[in-house]
């Protein structure tokens, strides 16, 4: 007698459906996910179950302190772009100011709880000179807590390297 059983896992997070009996899965963001398990025997008998899983353990926001646009956006996007990194964000806003207090870039766009935009060191399409620029940021996480900054600061500086 053959005990063959097909197993299909759907984790509800747009990852590929897994066909394994035992596996581990890492969710890339906080949220509620409906995890579904479908089994089917060699003879076509099927059964399924689902469970809602809440992931809320991961949250954070990091603002870089330097970037170098000439490193190449395609070759080195982590170096060439000013890209805040975060997870578990509900709302978020960051602004970059020049030495005269002019806001030269801002973003509030999130995608799946992550900052979704980056700054390339330009203003009105023109490259800005190398130097120190000031940033201000605020954020609220999906658990309702307020981001208290990096080392307690919600304002800081970023070095534009040319």
NORDALIN-V548658 format. One record per residue. N is the residue number from 1. RES is the residue in one letter. OMEGA is omega in whole degrees, -180 to 180 (NA if undefined). Layout:
# NORDALIN-V548658
n/res/omega
N/RES/OMEGA
N/RES/OMEGA
This chain:
# NORDALIN-V548658
n/res/omega
1/X/-179
2/X/179
3/X/-177
4/X/180
5/X/175
6/X/-178
7/X/180
8/X/179
9/X/172
10/X/-175
11/X/174
12/X/-178
13/X/179
14/X/173
15/X/-179
16/X/178
17/X/-176
18/X/179
19/X/-178
20/X/178
21/X/179
22/X/-180
23/X/171
24/X/-179
25/X/177
26/X/176
27/X/-175
28/X/180
29/X/175
30/X/176
31/X/176
32/X/-178
33/X/174
34/X/-180
35/X/-178
36/X/176
37/X/178
38/X/176
39/X/178
40/X/-179
41/X/177
42/X/-176
43/X/176
44/X/177
45/X/-176
46/X/175
47/X/179
48/X/173
49/X/178
50/X/-179
51/X/175
52/X/180
53/X/178
54/X/177
55/X/-178
56/X/-174
57/X/-171
58/X/175
59/X/178
60/X/177
61/X/179
62/X/178
63/X/-180
64/X/-179
65/X/178
66/X/172
67/X/-174
68/X/-177
69/X/-179
70/X/177
71/X/177
72/X/-178
73/X/-179
74/X/-176
75/X/-174
76/X/-176
77/X/179
78/X/179
79/X/-172
80/X/-176
81/X/171
82/X/-174
83/X/174
84/X/179
85/X/-180
86/X/177
87/X/177
88/X/-178
89/X/174
90/X/174
91/X/-174
92/X/173
93/X/175
94/X/178
95/X/177
96/X/-179
97/X/173
98/X/-177
99/X/179
100/X/178
101/X/178
102/X/175
103/X/-176
104/X/176
105/X/174
106/X/178
107/X/172
108/X/-175
109/X/176
110/X/172
111/X/-179
112/X/177
113/X/-180
114/X/171
115/X/-171
116/X/-179
117/X/178
118/X/179
119/X/-177
120/X/177
121/X/179
122/X/173
123/X/-175
124/X/176
125/X/-178
126/X/179
127/X/176
128/X/180
129/X/176
130/X/179
131/X/-178
132/X/178
133/X/-177
134/X/175
135/X/172
136/X/-178
137/X/171
138/X/-177
139/X/172
140/X/-179
141/X/-177
142/X/176
143/X/178
144/X/-180
145/X/-178
146/X/175
147/X/-177
148/X/174
149/X/176
150/X/-175
151/X/178
152/X/-177
153/X/175
154/X/175
155/X/180
156/X/-178
157/X/175
158/X/-180
159/X/173
160/X/-176
161/X/178
162/X/NA
